[in-house]
Amino acid sequence: MFFGFRVVVPDMLGYGGSSAPIDPAHYTTKRLARDLTELLTALGVARAVVVGHDWGSFAAGRVALWHPDRVLALVLMSVPYTPPALAPTTLANVVARAPNLGYQLFFASPEGPRIIEANLPYFLTALCAPSSNHLPPPAAIATMPCVLKGDAVRAYLNAFRAQGMTGPTNYYRTTTLRCAEEAEAASAPSSSPTSTFSTSATTPASGGLRLSPTLDVLTIYGTCDPTIAPAALKSQRRFVARLTEVPLEGTGHWIMIQDAAEEPPAFVGDGDDPLQVWREHMSTGTWKDGSGDGGAVGRTVLTWLNGLGVTGGAGVARGKL
């Protein structure tokens, strides 16, 4: 529970304690959206405020596209809403249009997982740098800034070592597959059971996928995030009818944790599962007793939901949220 809300935070496919299939076809966002709605059903939750960061943000938006009846409101962090594809494309074509996403070609390459696994401490530190586009060489890792603090670094390193990096990087191998799924829906006739696709938030179309014009969407992003392209924000404003944007000045990609206080030791023993112990003892543990509020991001989300009239309470325990 968090301020009266029931919060469900699943390990996404390929991460943590979840399974990690080798075939990228398992990671298309249509499949992920199905998995997440099936999880809601298993938990007895009819509709939820769906929240995501980075790939989680993209997946959350796809839950709203493929299963609009399950989404009460949508919170996207660090990745603005992206409209569904109208035609199949490739990751190389995406990068050609958005060169700031060029790193994704390395993640999707056959050698990417092996290279990352061989350099995990440097990779994790570089990945979680506050906001820089320019990373120092591996020899400088001891002096590199990192938004992960305390035993969080150890927890994540152990989790990545246990699963390997093929699963996490498979998300970047889905471009052609998921775009084909969306393009097929975009060309569906109006009698299709899926929702309607539109080229804007206000223009109707004959078939396919379309974000509901009545869905409230909150996007939070850091002004120093090098992965945020102005064109992506401009596109989002065209496709989302009820949009609230909140830029966090001076913050990079990891808006949830960049300005968090130094975490106390989690007292992870040699025989413990570091990720599990960290989950129980670190920031989420302090939120359970009401001594934390999620920082700037948590306060922003709570204030926004309150403005929509969405509040935690007794109804949460009955599966309404």
C-alpha positions as CSV (number, residue, x, y, z in Angstrom):
1,M,0.0,0.0,0.0
2,F,1.2,3.5,-0.8
3,F,-0.9,6.5,0.6
4,G,-4.0,4.3,0.5
5,F,-3.3,2.9,-3.0
6,R,-2.6,-0.8,-3.7
7,V,0.6,-0.9,-5.7
8,V,1.6,-3.9,-7.8
9,V,5.1,-3.8,-9.2
10,P,5.8,-6.9,-11.4
11,D,9.2,-8.0,-12.7
12,M,8.8,-7.4,-16.4
13,L,9.7,-10.3,-18.8
14,G,13.4,-10.9,-18.8
15,Y,14.1,-9.1,-15.5
16,G,14.4,-10.1,-11.8
17,G,12.4,-13.2,-10.9
18,S,10.4,-13.3,-14.2
19,S,11.1,-15.8,-17.0
20,A,13.5,-14.7,-19.7
21,P,12.7,-16.3,-23.1
22,I,15.3,-16.2,-25.8
23,D,12.9,-15.5,-28.6
24,P,12.3,-11.8,-29.0
25,A,8.7,-12.5,-30.2
26,H,7.7,-13.1,-26.6
27,Y,8.6,-9.4,-25.8
28,T,6.3,-7.5,-28.2
29,T,4.3,-4.9,-26.4
30,K,1.0,-6.5,-27.5
31,R,2.1,-9.7,-25.6
32,L,3.4,-7.7,-22.6
33,A,0.1,-5.8,-22.5
34,R,-1.8,-9.1,-22.5
35,D,0.4,-10.4,-19.7
36,L,-0.1,-7.3,-17.6
37,T,-3.9,-7.3,-18.0
38,E,-4.0,-11.0,-17.1
39,L,-2.0,-10.2,-14.0
40,L,-4.7,-7.6,-13.1
41,T,-7.4,-10.2,-13.6
42,A,-5.6,-12.7,-11.4
43,L,-5.4,-10.0,-8.7
44,G,-9.1,-9.2,-9.0
45,V,-8.4,-5.7,-10.3
46,A,-10.8,-4.4,-13.0
47,R,-9.1,-1.1,-13.8
48,A,-5.8,0.4,-12.7
49,V,-3.7,3.5,-12.9
50,V,-0.9,2.1,-15.1
51,V,2.5,3.6,-14.4
52,G,5.7,2.9,-16.3
53,H,9.3,4.2,-16.8
54,D,11.3,3.9,-20.0
55,W,10.4,0.6,-21.6
56,G,7.8,0.3,-18.9
57,S,6.4,3.6,-20.1
58,F,6.1,2.3,-23.6
59,A,4.5,-0.9,-22.4
60,A,2.1,1.0,-20.2
61,G,1.0,3.1,-23.2
62,R,0.4,-0.2,-25.1
63,V,-1.8,-1.5,-22.3
64,A,-4.0,1.6,-22.9
65,L,-4.0,0.9,-26.6
66,W,-4.7,-2.8,-26.6
67,H,-6.9,-3.0,-23.4
68,P,-8.4,0.5,-22.9
69,D,-11.1,-0.9,-20.6
70,R,-8.5,-1.8,-18.0
71,V,-6.9,1.6,-17.7
72,L,-8.2,4.2,-15.3
73,A,-5.4,6.7,-15.9
74,L,-1.9,6.5,-17.4
75,V,1.5,7.7,-16.0
76,L,4.5,7.8,-18.3
77,M,8.0,8.5,-17.1
78,S,10.9,9.5,-19.2
79,V,9.4,8.2,-22.5
80,P,6.5,10.2,-24.0
81,Y,3.5,8.5,-25.5
82,T,4.3,7.1,-28.9
83,P,1.4,6.5,-31.4
84,P,1.0,3.1,-32.9
85,A,2.8,2.2,-36.1
86,L,1.0,2.5,-39.4
87,A,3.5,0.2,-41.2
88,P,6.2,-2.2,-40.3
89,T,9.6,-0.7,-39.9
90,T,13.1,-1.6,-38.5
91,L,15.1,-0.3,-35.6
92,A,17.6,1.1,-38.0
93,N,14.9,3.2,-39.6
94,V,13.8,4.4,-36.1
95,V,17.4,5.4,-35.3
96,A,17.8,7.2,-38.6
97,R,14.8,9.4,-37.6
98,A,16.0,9.7,-33.9
99,P,19.8,9.5,-33.8
100,N,19.7,10.0,-30.0
101,L,18.4,6.4,-29.8
102,G,21.5,5.0,-31.6
103,Y,22.6,3.1,-28.5
104,Q,19.6,0.8,-29.1
105,L,21.4,-0.7,-32.1
106,F,24.1,-2.0,-29.8
107,F,21.6,-3.4,-27.3
108,A,19.8,-5.2,-30.2
109,S,23.0,-6.6,-31.8
110,P,23.9,-10.3,-31.4
111,E,27.1,-9.4,-29.4
112,G,25.4,-6.8,-27.2
113,P,24.4,-9.2,-24.3
114,R,27.8,-10.8,-24.2
115,I,29.7,-7.5,-24.1
116,I,27.4,-6.1,-21.4
117,E,27.7,-9.3,-19.2
118,A,31.5,-9.0,-19.4
119,N,31.4,-5.4,-18.2
120,L,28.3,-5.3,-15.9
121,P,29.7,-3.0,-13.2
122,Y,30.7,-0.4,-15.7
123,F,27.5,-0.9,-17.8
124,L,25.2,-0.4,-14.7
125,T,27.1,2.7,-13.5
126,A,27.2,4.2,-17.0
127,L,23.5,3.3,-17.6
128,C,22.5,5.0,-14.3
129,A,24.6,8.2,-14.8
130,P,22.6,11.2,-13.7
131,S,22.3,13.0,-17.1
132,S,25.5,12.9,-19.2
133,N,25.7,12.0,-22.8
134,H,29.5,11.6,-22.5
135,L,30.8,8.7,-20.5
136,P,34.3,8.3,-19.2
137,P,36.3,5.1,-19.9
138,P,35.8,2.0,-17.8
139,A,39.0,2.7,-15.8
140,A,37.2,5.8,-14.3
141,I,34.3,3.7,-13.0
142,A,35.3,4.5,-9.3
143,T,34.7,8.2,-9.8
144,M,31.6,8.0,-12.1
145,P,28.4,9.4,-10.6
146,C,25.5,6.9,-10.4
147,V,22.0,7.5,-9.3
148,L,21.8,4.0,-7.7
149,K,22.9,4.2,-4.1
150,G,23.7,1.9,-1.2
151,D,23.1,-1.8,-1.7
152,A,20.9,-1.1,-4.8
153,V,24.0,-1.5,-7.0
154,R,24.8,-4.9,-5.5
155,A,21.2,-6.0,-5.8
156,Y,20.9,-5.1,-9.5
157,L,24.3,-6.6,-10.4
158,N,23.3,-9.9,-8.9
159,A,19.9,-9.8,-10.6
160,F,21.5,-9.1,-14.0
161,R,24.1,-11.8,-13.5
162,A,21.5,-14.4,-12.6
163,Q,19.3,-13.7,-15.6
164,G,21.8,-12.6,-18.2
165,M,21.3,-9.7,-20.6
166,T,19.6,-11.4,-23.5
167,G,16.1,-11.0,-21.9
168,P,16.5,-7.3,-21.1
169,T,18.0,-6.5,-24.5
170,N,15.3,-8.5,-26.3
171,Y,13.0,-5.5,-26.0
172,Y,15.2,-3.7,-28.6
173,R,14.8,-6.7,-31.0
174,T,11.0,-6.3,-31.2
175,T,10.7,-3.2,-33.5
176,T,9.7,-5.0,-36.7
177,L,7.5,-7.5,-34.8
178,R,5.5,-5.0,-32.7
179,C,5.2,-2.5,-35.5
180,A,3.8,-5.2,-37.7
181,E,1.2,-6.1,-35.0
182,E,0.2,-2.4,-34.7
183,A,0.1,-1.9,-38.5
184,E,-2.2,-4.8,-38.9
185,A,-4.6,-3.4,-36.2
186,A,-4.3,0.1,-37.9
187,S,-5.7,-1.4,-41.1
188,A,-8.5,-3.4,-39.4
189,P,-12.0,-2.5,-40.5
190,S,-14.3,-0.5,-38.2
191,S,-16.1,-3.7,-37.2
192,S,-12.9,-5.0,-35.6
193,P,-13.3,-5.6,-31.8
194,T,-10.2,-3.5,-31.2
195,S,-10.4,0.2,-30.5
196,T,-10.1,2.8,-33.3
197,F,-6.9,4.2,-34.6
198,S,-6.6,7.9,-35.3
199,T,-3.8,10.1,-36.7
200,S,-4.5,12.6,-33.9
201,A,-6.3,12.8,-30.6
202,T,-9.3,14.5,-32.1
203,T,-9.6,13.0,-35.6
204,P,-11.6,9.8,-36.0
205,A,-10.5,7.0,-38.2
206,S,-12.0,3.8,-39.6
207,G,-10.3,1.1,-37.7
208,G,-7.3,-0.1,-35.7
209,L,-5.8,1.2,-32.4
210,R,-6.4,4.6,-30.8
211,L,-5.7,6.0,-27.4
212,S,-9.0,6.8,-25.8
213,P,-9.8,10.6,-26.0
214,T,-11.2,10.4,-22.5
215,L,-8.0,8.9,-20.9
216,D,-6.1,11.2,-18.6
217,V,-2.3,10.9,-19.2
218,L,0.5,12.3,-17.1
219,T,4.0,12.5,-18.5
220,I,7.0,13.3,-16.2
221,Y,10.5,13.7,-17.6
222,G,13.8,15.2,-16.7
223,T,15.0,18.3,-18.6
224,C,18.5,16.9,-18.7
225,D,17.5,13.5,-20.1
226,P,19.5,12.9,-23.4
227,T,17.0,10.3,-24.6
228,I,14.1,12.8,-24.7
229,A,13.8,14.3,-28.2
230,P,11.7,17.5,-28.6
231,A,10.0,15.8,-31.5
232,A,8.7,13.1,-29.2
233,L,7.1,15.6,-26.9
234,K,5.6,17.4,-29.8
235,S,4.2,14.2,-31.2
236,Q,2.7,13.3,-27.8
237,R,0.8,16.5,-27.6
238,R,-0.8,15.7,-31.0
239,F,-2.0,12.3,-30.0
240,V,-3.0,12.6,-26.4
241,A,-6.2,14.6,-25.8
242,R,-6.1,14.9,-22.0
243,L,-2.4,15.3,-21.4
244,T,-0.5,16.8,-18.4
245,E,3.3,17.2,-18.8
246,V,5.6,17.9,-15.9
247,P,9.3,18.5,-16.6
248,L,11.6,18.1,-13.7
249,E,14.4,20.8,-14.0
250,G,18.0,19.6,-13.8
251,T,17.0,15.9,-13.7
252,G,18.1,13.2,-16.1
253,H,16.6,9.9,-17.2
254,W,16.2,8.3,-13.8
255,I,13.7,10.7,-12.4
256,M,12.3,8.3,-9.7
257,I,15.7,8.0,-7.9
258,Q,18.1,10.7,-9.0
259,D,17.4,13.0,-6.1
260,A,16.7,10.4,-3.5
261,A,18.6,10.5,-0.3
262,E,21.4,8.0,0.4
263,E,19.9,4.7,1.2
264,P,20.9,3.0,4.5
265,P,22.6,-0.4,4.3
266,A,20.2,-3.3,3.6
267,F,22.4,-5.7,5.5
268,V,22.5,-8.2,2.7
269,G,24.0,-11.5,3.8
270,D,26.2,-13.7,1.7
271,G,23.4,-16.3,1.5
272,D,20.6,-13.9,0.8
273,D,19.0,-13.0,-2.5
274,P,20.3,-9.4,-2.8
275,L,17.4,-8.2,-4.9
276,Q,14.7,-9.6,-2.6
277,V,16.4,-8.2,0.5
278,W,16.9,-4.8,-1.1
279,R,13.2,-4.7,-2.0
280,E,12.1,-5.4,1.5
281,H,14.5,-3.1,3.3
282,M,15.1,-0.1,1.0
283,S,12.9,2.7,-0.2
284,T,9.7,0.8,-0.8
285,G,10.0,-0.5,2.8
286,T,10.0,3.1,4.1
287,W,7.0,3.9,2.1
288,K,5.1,1.1,3.7
289,D,5.2,2.8,7.1
290,G,4.4,6.2,5.6
291,S,7.8,7.8,6.2
292,G,8.4,8.4,2.5
293,D,6.4,10.0,-0.3
294,G,8.3,8.9,-3.4
295,G,10.1,12.2,-3.9
296,A,9.3,14.7,-6.6
297,V,7.8,12.0,-8.8
298,G,5.7,10.5,-6.1
299,R,4.3,13.8,-5.1
300,T,3.6,14.8,-8.7
301,V,1.6,11.6,-9.3
302,L,-0.3,11.9,-6.1
303,T,-1.2,15.5,-6.7
304,W,-2.3,14.7,-10.3
305,L,-4.5,11.8,-9.2
306,N,-6.0,13.8,-6.5
307,G,-6.9,16.5,-9.1
308,L,-8.7,13.7,-11.1
309,G,-10.6,12.6,-8.0
310,V,-8.7,9.3,-7.9
311,T,-7.7,8.7,-4.2
312,G,-6.7,5.7,-2.2
313,G,-9.0,4.2,0.4
314,A,-11.2,1.3,1.3
315,G,-12.1,0.6,-2.3
316,V,-8.5,-0.3,-3.0
317,A,-8.6,-3.4,-0.9
318,R,-11.7,-4.5,-2.8
319,G,-9.8,-4.5,-6.1
320,K,-11.2,-1.3,-7.6
321,L,-7.7,0.1,-8.3
